[in-house]
Amino acid sequence: MSHHRHEHDHSQSHPTEQEALQRRAYWLWEKAGRPEGQSERFWREAKERIAQVDRPATARGTMSAHGSSV
């Protein structure tokens, strides 16, 4: 039965790193008005943004115990 297969298919609920990168790059490209010939620019920007999100708070800047920048 196909409904059982669907229950175990978590690929859409848990995107891989590559899928997340692809979606972010596509979103950035669309937001910029879909310019031609700039795919590398959006791919690079997506990688940088994802890396910023994944980086620990200490790498982005020191935070005090109250959550404000020091």
N, CA, C and O atoms as a Maestro MAE file, in Angstrom:
{
 s_m_m2io_version
 :::
 2.0.0
}

f_m_ct {
 s_m_title
 :::
 protein
 m_atom[280] {
  # First column is atom index #
  i_m_mmod_type
  r_m_x_coord
  r_m_y_coord
  r_m_z_coord
  i_m_residue_number
  s_m_chain_name
  s_m_pdb_residue_name
  s_m_pdb_atom_name
  i_m_atomic_number
  :::
  1 25 0.835 -1.194 0.000 1 A "MET " " N  " 7
  2 3 0.000 0.000 0.000 1 A "MET " " CA " 6
  3 2 0.871 1.246 0.000 1 A "MET " " C  " 6
  4 15 1.860 1.315 0.729 1 A "MET " " O  " 8
  5 25 0.520 2.195 -0.788 2 A "SER " " N  " 7
  6 3 1.359 3.383 -0.934 2 A "SER " " CA " 6
  7 2 1.339 4.285 0.290 2 A "SER " " C  " 6
  8 15 2.307 5.007 0.527 2 A "SER " " O  " 8
  9 25 0.260 4.264 1.078 3 A "HIS " " N  " 7
  10 3 0.214 5.160 2.231 3 A "HIS " " CA " 6
  11 2 1.253 4.798 3.287 3 A "HIS " " C  " 6
  12 15 1.698 5.674 4.029 3 A "HIS " " O  " 8
  13 25 1.648 3.532 3.374 4 A "HIS " " N  " 7
  14 3 2.683 3.133 4.317 4 A "HIS " " CA " 6
  15 2 4.042 3.666 3.886 4 A "HIS " " C  " 6
  16 15 4.841 4.090 4.720 4 A "HIS " " O  " 8
  17 25 4.297 3.645 2.617 5 A "ARG " " N  " 7
  18 3 5.560 4.169 2.093 5 A "ARG " " CA " 6
  19 2 5.681 5.652 2.391 5 A "ARG " " C  " 6
  20 15 6.751 6.139 2.756 5 A "ARG " " O  " 8
  21 25 4.587 6.355 2.235 6 A "HIS " " N  " 7
  22 3 4.588 7.795 2.475 6 A "HIS " " CA " 6
  23 2 4.882 8.114 3.943 6 A "HIS " " C  " 6
  24 15 5.547 9.105 4.243 6 A "HIS " " O  " 8
  25 25 4.389 7.279 4.850 7 A "GLU " " N  " 7
  26 3 4.610 7.505 6.278 7 A "GLU " " CA " 6
  27 2 6.092 7.469 6.626 7 A "GLU " " C  " 6
  28 15 6.525 8.157 7.550 7 A "GLU " " O  " 8
  29 25 6.864 6.689 5.909 8 A "HIS " " N  " 7
  30 3 8.286 6.551 6.208 8 A "HIS " " CA " 6
  31 2 9.167 7.437 5.337 8 A "HIS " " C  " 6
  32 15 10.389 7.429 5.488 8 A "HIS " " O  " 8
  33 25 8.578 8.183 4.450 9 A "ASP " " N  " 7
  34 3 9.343 9.070 3.571 9 A "ASP " " CA " 6
  35 2 9.483 10.430 4.243 9 A "ASP " " C  " 6
  36 15 8.579 11.264 4.180 9 A "ASP " " O  " 8
  37 25 10.625 10.640 4.886 10 A "HIS " " N  " 7
  38 3 10.851 11.891 5.611 10 A "HIS " " CA " 6
  39 2 11.729 12.860 4.830 10 A "HIS " " C  " 6
  40 15 12.184 13.859 5.386 10 A "HIS " " O  " 8
  41 25 11.972 12.585 3.561 11 A "SER " " N  " 7
  42 3 12.881 13.409 2.775 11 A "SER " " CA " 6
  43 2 12.400 14.851 2.665 11 A "SER " " C  " 6
  44 15 13.226 15.762 2.620 11 A "SER " " O  " 8
  45 25 11.099 15.084 2.622 12 A "GLN " " N  " 7
  46 3 10.606 16.444 2.502 12 A "GLN " " CA " 6
  47 2 10.579 17.153 3.850 12 A "GLN " " C  " 6
  48 15 10.735 18.373 3.899 12 A "GLN " " O  " 8
  49 25 10.388 16.425 4.938 13 A "SER " " N  " 7
  50 3 10.338 17.052 6.246 13 A "SER " " CA " 6
  51 2 11.726 17.328 6.806 13 A "SER " " C  " 6
  52 15 11.876 18.189 7.673 13 A "SER " " O  " 8
  53 25 12.745 16.615 6.329 14 A "HIS " " N  " 7
  54 3 14.116 16.809 6.781 14 A "HIS " " CA " 6
  55 2 15.029 16.965 5.572 14 A "HIS " " C  " 6
  56 15 15.663 15.999 5.148 14 A "HIS " " O  " 8
  57 25 15.104 18.171 5.013 15 A "PRO " " N  " 7
  58 3 15.935 18.345 3.814 15 A "PRO " " CA " 6
  59 2 17.417 18.141 4.130 15 A "PRO " " C  " 6
  60 15 17.886 18.460 5.222 15 A "PRO " " O  " 8
  61 25 18.129 17.609 3.163 16 A "THR " " N  " 7
  62 3 19.566 17.450 3.326 16 A "THR " " CA " 6
  63 2 20.219 18.824 3.254 16 A "THR " " C  " 6
  64 15 19.586 19.808 2.872 16 A "THR " " O  " 8
  65 25 21.477 18.873 3.622 17 A "GLU " " N  " 7
  66 3 22.229 20.118 3.562 17 A "GLU " " CA " 6
  67 2 22.242 20.673 2.133 17 A "GLU " " C  " 6
  68 15 22.095 21.876 1.917 17 A "GLU " " O  " 8
  69 25 22.419 19.769 1.166 18 A "GLN " " N  " 7
  70 3 22.456 20.171 -0.240 18 A "GLN " " CA " 6
  71 2 21.114 20.743 -0.676 18 A "GLN " " C  " 6
  72 15 21.070 21.745 -1.388 18 A "GLN " " O  " 8
  73 25 20.019 20.113 -0.254 19 A "GLU " " N  " 7
  74 3 18.680 20.601 -0.609 19 A "GLU " " CA " 6
  75 2 18.419 21.961 0.019 19 A "GLU " " C  " 6
  76 15 17.840 22.841 -0.619 19 A "GLU " " O  " 8
  77 25 18.840 22.137 1.262 20 A "ALA " " N  " 7
  78 3 18.662 23.416 1.940 20 A "ALA " " CA " 6
  79 2 19.454 24.509 1.223 20 A "ALA " " C  " 6
  80 15 18.970 25.629 1.059 20 A "ALA " " O  " 8
  81 25 20.662 24.179 0.801 21 A "LEU " " N  " 7
  82 3 21.500 25.124 0.067 21 A "LEU " " CA " 6
  83 2 20.857 25.495 -1.267 21 A "LEU " " C  " 6
  84 15 20.831 26.663 -1.654 21 A "LEU " " O  " 8
  85 25 20.344 24.491 -1.958 22 A "GLN " " N  " 7
  86 3 19.701 24.728 -3.249 22 A "GLN " " CA " 6
  87 2 18.468 25.612 -3.095 22 A "GLN " " C  " 6
  88 15 18.256 26.534 -3.882 22 A "GLN " " O  " 8
  89 25 17.661 25.328 -2.083 23 A "ARG " " N  " 7
  90 3 16.458 26.135 -1.848 23 A "ARG " " CA " 6
  91 2 16.800 27.570 -1.502 23 A "ARG " " C  " 6
  92 15 16.142 28.497 -1.972 23 A "ARG " " O  " 8
  93 25 17.832 27.764 -0.677 24 A "ARG " " N  " 7
  94 3 18.240 29.115 -0.284 24 A "ARG " " CA " 6
  95 2 18.769 29.888 -1.488 24 A "ARG " " C  " 6
  96 15 18.436 31.059 -1.669 24 A "ARG " " O  " 8
  97 25 19.593 29.238 -2.311 25 A "ALA " " N  " 7
  98 3 20.141 29.897 -3.500 25 A "ALA " " CA " 6
  99 2 19.017 30.288 -4.458 25 A "ALA " " C  " 6
  100 15 19.026 31.382 -5.022 25 A "ALA " " O  " 8
  101 25 18.058 29.396 -4.635 26 A "TYR " " N  " 7
  102 3 16.932 29.679 -5.526 26 A "TYR " " CA " 6
  103 2 16.102 30.839 -4.994 26 A "TYR " " C  " 6
  104 15 15.683 31.706 -5.761 26 A "TYR " " O  " 8
  105 25 15.861 30.860 -3.685 27 A "TRP " " N  " 7
  106 3 15.100 31.942 -3.061 27 A "TRP " " CA " 6
  107 2 15.810 33.282 -3.251 27 A "TRP " " C  " 6
  108 15 15.176 34.283 -3.584 27 A "TRP " " O  " 8
  109 25 17.121 33.296 -3.041 28 A "LEU " " N  " 7
  110 3 17.895 34.525 -3.225 28 A "LEU " " CA " 6
  111 2 17.837 34.994 -4.673 28 A "LEU " " C  " 6
  112 15 17.709 36.189 -4.939 28 A "LEU " " O  " 8
  113 25 17.931 34.053 -5.605 29 A "TRP " " N  " 7
  114 3 17.879 34.361 -7.034 29 A "TRP " " CA " 6
  115 2 16.531 34.967 -7.401 29 A "TRP " " C  " 6
  116 15 16.471 35.967 -8.117 29 A "TRP " " O  " 8
  117 25 15.457 34.366 -6.915 30 A "GLU " " N  " 7
  118 3 14.118 34.891 -7.192 30 A "GLU " " CA " 6
  119 2 13.944 36.279 -6.584 30 A "GLU " " C  " 6
  120 15 13.385 37.174 -7.219 30 A "GLU " " O  " 8
  121 25 14.417 36.456 -5.365 31 A "LYS " " N  " 7
  122 3 14.307 37.734 -4.660 31 A "LYS " " CA " 6
  123 2 15.033 38.852 -5.425 31 A "LYS " " C  " 6
  124 15 14.618 40.011 -5.395 31 A "LYS " " O  " 8
  125 25 16.118 38.481 -6.107 32 A "ALA " " N  " 7
  126 3 16.909 39.456 -6.865 32 A "ALA " " CA " 6
  127 2 16.335 39.715 -8.251 32 A "ALA " " C  " 6
  128 15 16.916 40.481 -9.019 32 A "ALA " " O  " 8
  129 25 15.204 39.094 -8.589 33 A "GLY " " N  " 7
  130 3 14.588 39.319 -9.888 33 A "GLY " " CA " 6
  131 2 15.005 38.327 -10.956 33 A "GLY " " C  " 6
  132 15 14.836 38.592 -12.146 33 A "GLY " " O  " 8
  133 25 15.547 37.189 -10.550 34 A "ARG " " N  " 7
  134 3 15.954 36.115 -11.468 34 A "ARG " " CA " 6
  135 2 16.968 36.555 -12.537 34 A "ARG " " C  " 6
  136 15 16.761 36.290 -13.721 34 A "ARG " " O  " 8
  137 25 18.050 37.216 -12.139 35 A "PRO " " N  " 7
  138 3 19.048 37.632 -13.139 35 A "PRO " " CA " 6
  139 2 19.757 36.430 -13.753 35 A "PRO " " C  " 6
  140 15 20.085 35.469 -13.058 35 A "PRO " " O  " 8
  141 25 19.987 36.492 -15.052 36 A "GLU " " N  " 7
  142 3 20.651 35.396 -15.759 36 A "GLU " " CA " 6
  143 2 22.161 35.471 -15.577 36 A "GLU " " C  " 6
  144 15 22.734 36.550 -15.424 36 A "GLU " " O  " 8
  145 25 22.793 34.298 -15.597 37 A "GLY " " N  " 7
  146 3 24.244 34.226 -15.571 37 A "GLY " " CA " 6
  147 2 24.881 34.527 -14.225 37 A "GLY " " C  " 6
  148 15 26.080 34.800 -14.167 37 A "GLY " " O  " 8
  149 25 24.113 34.485 -13.139 38 A "GLN " " N  " 7
  150 3 24.678 34.794 -11.826 38 A "GLN " " CA " 6
  151 2 24.464 33.677 -10.818 38 A "GLN " " C  " 6
  152 15 24.439 33.924 -9.613 38 A "GLN " " O  " 8
  153 25 24.312 32.455 -11.300 39 A "SER " " N  " 7
  154 3 24.029 31.342 -10.398 39 A "SER " " CA " 6
  155 2 25.126 31.149 -9.349 39 A "SER " " C  " 6
  156 15 24.828 30.848 -8.193 39 A "SER " " O  " 8
  157 25 26.377 31.317 -9.739 40 A "GLU " " N  " 7
  158 3 27.489 31.153 -8.791 40 A "GLU " " CA " 6
  159 2 27.375 32.151 -7.642 40 A "GLU " " C  " 6
  160 15 27.646 31.815 -6.489 40 A "GLU " " O  " 8
  161 25 26.981 33.357 -7.957 41 A "ARG " " N  " 7
  162 3 26.832 34.403 -6.935 41 A "ARG " " CA " 6
  163 2 25.807 33.990 -5.885 41 A "ARG " " C  " 6
  164 15 26.054 34.141 -4.689 41 A "ARG " " O  " 8
  165 25 24.666 33.471 -6.316 42 A "PHE " " N  " 7
  166 3 23.615 33.093 -5.386 42 A "PHE " " CA " 6
  167 2 23.959 31.817 -4.634 42 A "PHE " " C  " 6
  168 15 23.588 31.660 -3.471 42 A "PHE " " O  " 8
  169 25 24.667 30.905 -5.291 43 A "TRP " " N  " 7
  170 3 25.110 29.677 -4.634 43 A "TRP " " CA " 6
  171 2 26.075 30.032 -3.502 43 A "TRP " " C  " 6
  172 15 25.967 29.509 -2.393 43 A "TRP " " O  " 8
  173 25 27.021 30.929 -3.797 44 A "ARG " " N  " 7
  174 3 28.011 31.358 -2.806 44 A "ARG " " CA " 6
  175 2 27.344 32.101 -1.646 44 A "ARG " " C  " 6
  176 15 27.674 31.865 -0.483 44 A "ARG " " O  " 8
  177 25 26.415 32.991 -1.961 45 A "GLU " " N  " 7
  178 3 25.712 33.738 -0.927 45 A "GLU " " CA " 6
  179 2 24.883 32.811 -0.037 45 A "GLU " " C  " 6
  180 15 24.828 33.000 1.178 45 A "GLU " " O  " 8
  181 25 24.248 31.822 -0.634 46 A "ALA " " N  " 7
  182 3 23.456 30.853 0.138 46 A "ALA " " CA " 6
  183 2 24.365 30.078 1.092 46 A "ALA " " C  " 6
  184 15 24.016 29.870 2.254 46 A "ALA " " O  " 8
  185 25 25.522 29.653 0.603 47 A "LYS " " N  " 7
  186 3 26.478 28.925 1.453 47 A "LYS " " CA " 6
  187 2 26.907 29.783 2.633 47 A "LYS " " C  " 6
  188 15 26.971 29.306 3.766 47 A "LYS " " O  " 8
  189 25 27.202 31.059 2.361 48 A "GLU " " N  " 7
  190 3 27.639 31.964 3.421 48 A "GLU " " CA " 6
  191 2 26.548 32.173 4.460 48 A "GLU " " C  " 6
  192 15 26.825 32.172 5.659 48 A "GLU " " O  " 8
  193 25 25.322 32.351 4.016 49 A "ARG " " N  " 7
  194 3 24.209 32.570 4.949 49 A "ARG " " CA " 6
  195 2 23.938 31.330 5.798 49 A "ARG " " C  " 6
  196 15 23.684 31.442 6.997 49 A "ARG " " O  " 8
  197 25 23.990 30.161 5.188 50 A "ILE " " N  " 7
  198 3 23.769 28.928 5.939 50 A "ILE " " CA " 6
  199 2 24.900 28.725 6.940 50 A "ILE " " C  " 6
  200 15 24.658 28.296 8.068 50 A "ILE " " O  " 8
  201 25 26.126 29.027 6.542 51 A "ALA " " N  " 7
  202 3 27.269 28.902 7.451 51 A "ALA " " CA " 6
  203 2 27.115 29.841 8.645 51 A "ALA " " C  " 6
  204 15 27.478 29.473 9.762 51 A "ALA " " O  " 8
  205 25 26.589 31.040 8.433 52 A "GLN " " N  " 7
  206 3 26.376 31.986 9.526 52 A "GLN " " CA " 6
  207 2 25.355 31.453 10.521 52 A "GLN " " C  " 6
  208 15 25.516 31.622 11.729 52 A "GLN " " O  " 8
  209 25 24.312 30.815 10.021 53 A "VAL " " N  " 7
  210 3 23.275 30.259 10.888 53 A "VAL " " CA " 6
  211 2 23.818 29.079 11.682 53 A "VAL " " C  " 6
  212 15 23.487 28.915 12.856 53 A "VAL " " O  " 8
  213 25 24.651 28.258 11.048 54 A "ASP " " N  " 7
  214 3 25.188 27.059 11.702 54 A "ASP " " CA " 6
  215 2 26.323 27.369 12.676 54 A "ASP " " C  " 6
  216 15 26.618 26.564 13.559 54 A "ASP " " O  " 8
  217 25 26.960 28.530 12.521 55 A "ARG " " N  " 7
  218 3 28.088 28.894 13.360 55 A "ARG " " CA " 6
  219 2 27.621 29.144 14.796 55 A "ARG " " C  " 6
  220 15 26.564 29.743 14.992 55 A "ARG " " O  " 8
  221 25 28.372 28.706 15.797 56 A "PRO " " N  " 7
  222 3 27.988 28.982 17.187 56 A "PRO " " CA " 6
  223 2 27.975 30.480 17.474 56 A "PRO " " C  " 6
  224 15 28.661 31.244 16.795 56 A "PRO " " O  " 8
  225 25 27.212 30.904 18.460 57 A "ALA " " N  " 7
  226 3 27.079 32.321 18.807 57 A "ALA " " CA " 6
  227 2 28.428 32.949 19.122 57 A "ALA " " C  " 6
  228 15 28.641 34.122 18.816 57 A "ALA " " O  " 8
  229 25 29.337 32.206 19.722 58 A "THR " " N  " 7
  230 3 30.647 32.758 20.069 58 A "THR " " CA " 6
  231 2 31.446 33.123 18.826 58 A "THR " " C  " 6
  232 15 32.286 34.021 18.878 58 A "THR " " O  " 8
  233 25 31.204 32.451 17.723 59 A "ALA " " N  " 7
  234 3 31.918 32.770 16.489 59 A "ALA " " CA " 6
  235 2 31.362 34.035 15.846 59 A "ALA " " C  " 6
  236 15 32.075 34.729 15.123 59 A "ALA " " O  " 8
  237 25 30.085 34.340 16.108 60 A "ARG " " N  " 7
  238 3 29.471 35.536 15.534 60 A "ARG " " CA " 6
  239 2 29.735 36.765 16.379 60 A "ARG " " C  " 6
  240 15 29.699 37.888 15.874 60 A "ARG " " O  " 8
  241 25 29.996 36.568 17.642 61 A "GLY " " N  " 7
  242 3 30.231 37.678 18.545 61 A "GLY " " CA " 6
  243 2 29.965 37.225 19.954 61 A "GLY " " C  " 6
  244 15 29.177 36.308 20.183 61 A "GLY " " O  " 8
  245 25 30.618 37.863 20.901 62 A "THR " " N  " 7
  246 3 30.455 37.470 22.297 62 A "THR " " CA " 6
  247 2 29.118 37.939 22.816 62 A "THR " " C  " 6
  248 15 28.720 39.084 22.601 62 A "THR " " O  " 8
  249 25 28.425 37.043 23.503 63 A "MET " " N  " 7
  250 3 27.137 37.382 24.068 63 A "MET " " CA " 6
  251 2 27.251 37.335 25.585 63 A "MET " " C  " 6
  252 15 27.940 36.477 26.136 63 A "MET " " O  " 8
  253 25 26.573 38.263 26.257 64 A "SER " " N  " 7
  254 3 26.548 38.238 27.713 64 A "SER " " CA " 6
  255 2 25.559 37.172 28.165 64 A "SER " " C  " 6
  256 15 24.868 36.573 27.342 64 A "SER " " O  " 8
  257 25 25.493 36.942 29.442 65 A "ALA " " N  " 7
  258 3 24.577 35.940 30.004 65 A "ALA " " CA " 6
  259 2 23.129 36.321 29.761 65 A "ALA " " C  " 6
  260 15 22.256 35.454 29.802 65 A "ALA " " O  " 8
  261 25 22.851 37.586 29.511 66 A "HIS " " N  " 7
  262 3 21.487 38.054 29.286 66 A "HIS " " CA " 6
  263 2 21.106 38.068 27.814 66 A "HIS " " C  " 6
  264 15 19.990 38.459 27.470 66 A "HIS " " O  " 8
  265 25 22.023 37.644 26.933 67 A "GLY " " N  " 7
  266 3 21.723 37.556 25.521 67 A "GLY " " CA " 6
  267 2 21.976 38.834 24.734 67 A "GLY " " C  " 6
  268 15 21.618 38.920 23.560 67 A "GLY " " O  " 8
  269 25 22.586 39.818 25.365 68 A "SER " " N  " 7
  270 3 22.898 41.051 24.644 68 A "SER " " CA " 6
  271 2 24.365 41.085 24.282 68 A "SER " " C  " 6
  272 15 25.191 40.476 24.963 68 A "SER " " O  " 8
  273 25 24.690 41.780 23.234 69 A "SER " " N  " 7
  274 3 26.090 41.860 22.807 69 A "SER " " CA " 6
  275 2 26.911 42.608 23.822 69 A "SER " " C  " 6
  276 15 26.442 43.572 24.427 69 A "SER " " O  " 8
  277 25 28.135 42.167 24.011 70 A "VAL " " N  " 7
  278 3 29.031 42.803 24.974 70 A "VAL " " CA " 6
  279 2 29.926 43.744 24.237 70 A "VAL " " C  " 6
  280 15 30.771 44.397 24.848 70 A "VAL " " O  " 8
  :::
 }
 m_bond[279] {
  # First column is bond index #
  i_m_from
  i_m_to
  i_m_order
  :::
  1 1 2 1
  2 2 3 1
  3 3 4 2
  4 3 5 1
  5 5 6 1
  6 6 7 1
  7 7 8 2
  8 7 9 1
  9 9 10 1
  10 10 11 1
  11 11 12 2
  12 11 13 1
  13 13 14 1
  14 14 15 1
  15 15 16 2
  16 15 17 1
  17 17 18 1
  18 18 19 1
  19 19 20 2
  20 19 21 1
  21 21 22 1
  22 22 23 1
  23 23 24 2
  24 23 25 1
  25 25 26 1
  26 26 27 1
  27 27 28 2
  28 27 29 1
  29 29 30 1
  30 30 31 1
  31 31 32 2
  32 31 33 1
  33 33 34 1
  34 34 35 1
  35 35 36 2
  36 35 37 1
  37 37 38 1
  38 38 39 1
  39 39 40 2
  40 39 41 1
  41 41 42 1
  42 42 43 1
  43 43 44 2
  44 43 45 1
  45 45 46 1
  46 46 47 1
  47 47 48 2
  48 47 49 1
  49 49 50 1
  50 50 51 1
  51 51 52 2
  52 51 53 1
  53 53 54 1
  54 54 55 1
  55 55 56 2
  56 55 57 1
  57 57 58 1
  58 58 59 1
  59 59 60 2
  60 59 61 1
  61 61 62 1
  62 62 63 1
  63 63 64 2
  64 63 65 1
  65 65 66 1
  66 66 67 1
  67 67 68 2
  68 67 69 1
  69 69 70 1
  70 70 71 1
  71 71 72 2
  72 71 73 1
  73 73 74 1
  74 74 75 1
  75 75 76 2
  76 75 77 1
  77 77 78 1
  78 78 79 1
  79 79 80 2
  80 79 81 1
  81 81 82 1
  82 82 83 1
  83 83 84 2
  84 83 85 1
  85 85 86 1
  86 86 87 1
  87 87 88 2
  88 87 89 1
  89 89 90 1
  90 90 91 1
  91 91 92 2
  92 91 93 1
  93 93 94 1
  94 94 95 1
  95 95 96 2
  96 95 97 1
  97 97 98 1
  98 98 99 1
  99 99 100 2
  100 99 101 1
  101 101 102 1
  102 102 103 1
  103 103 104 2
  104 103 105 1
  105 105 106 1
  106 106 107 1
  107 107 108 2
  108 107 109 1
  109 109 110 1
  110 110 111 1
  111 111 112 2
  112 111 113 1
  113 113 114 1
  114 114 115 1
  115 115 116 2
  116 115 117 1
  117 117 118 1
  118 118 119 1
  119 119 120 2
  120 119 121 1
  121 121 122 1
  122 122 123 1
  123 123 124 2
  124 123 125 1
  125 125 126 1
  126 126 127 1
  127 127 128 2
  128 127 129 1
  129 129 130 1
  130 130 131 1
  131 131 132 2
  132 131 133 1
  133 133 134 1
  134 134 135 1
  135 135 136 2
  136 135 137 1
  137 137 138 1
  138 138 139 1
  139 139 140 2
  140 139 141 1
  141 141 142 1
  142 142 143 1
  143 143 144 2
  144 143 145 1
  145 145 146 1
  146 146 147 1
  147 147 148 2
  148 147 149 1
  149 149 150 1
  150 150 151 1
  151 151 152 2
  152 151 153 1
  153 153 154 1
  154 154 155 1
  155 155 156 2
  156 155 157 1
  157 157 158 1
  158 158 159 1
  159 159 160 2
  160 159 161 1
  161 161 162 1
  162 162 163 1
  163 163 164 2
  164 163 165 1
  165 165 166 1
  166 166 167 1
  167 167 168 2
  168 167 169 1
  169 169 170 1
  170 170 171 1
  171 171 172 2
  172 171 173 1
  173 173 174 1
  174 174 175 1
  175 175 176 2
  176 175 177 1
  177 177 178 1
  178 178 179 1
  179 179 180 2
  180 179 181 1
  181 181 182 1
  182 182 183 1
  183 183 184 2
  184 183 185 1
  185 185 186 1
  186 186 187 1
  187 187 188 2
  188 187 189 1
  189 189 190 1
  190 190 191 1
  191 191 192 2
  192 191 193 1
  193 193 194 1
  194 194 195 1
  195 195 196 2
  196 195 197 1
  197 197 198 1
  198 198 199 1
  199 199 200 2
  200 199 201 1
  201 201 202 1
  202 202 203 1
  203 203 204 2
  204 203 205 1
  205 205 206 1
  206 206 207 1
  207 207 208 2
  208 207 209 1
  209 209 210 1
  210 210 211 1
  211 211 212 2
  212 211 213 1
  213 213 214 1
  214 214 215 1
  215 215 216 2
  216 215 217 1
  217 217 218 1
  218 218 219 1
  219 219 220 2
  220 219 221 1
  221 221 222 1
  222 222 223 1
  223 223 224 2
  224 223 225 1
  225 225 226 1
  226 226 227 1
  227 227 228 2
  228 227 229 1
  229 229 230 1
  230 230 231 1
  231 231 232 2
  232 231 233 1
  233 233 234 1
  234 234 235 1
  235 235 236 2
  236 235 237 1
  237 237 238 1
  238 238 239 1
  239 239 240 2
  240 239 241 1
  241 241 242 1
  242 242 243 1
  243 243 244 2
  244 243 245 1
  245 245 246 1
  246 246 247 1
  247 247 248 2
  248 247 249 1
  249 249 250 1
  250 250 251 1
  251 251 252 2
  252 251 253 1
  253 253 254 1
  254 254 255 1
  255 255 256 2
  256 255 257 1
  257 257 258 1
  258 258 259 1
  259 259 260 2
  260 259 261 1
  261 261 262 1
  262 262 263 1
  263 263 264 2
  264 263 265 1
  265 265 266 1
  266 266 267 1
  267 267 268 2
  268 267 269 1
  269 269 270 1
  270 270 271 1
  271 271 272 2
  272 271 273 1
  273 273 274 1
  274 274 275 1
  275 275 276 2
  276 275 277 1
  277 277 278 1
  278 278 279 1
  279 279 280 2
  :::
 }
}
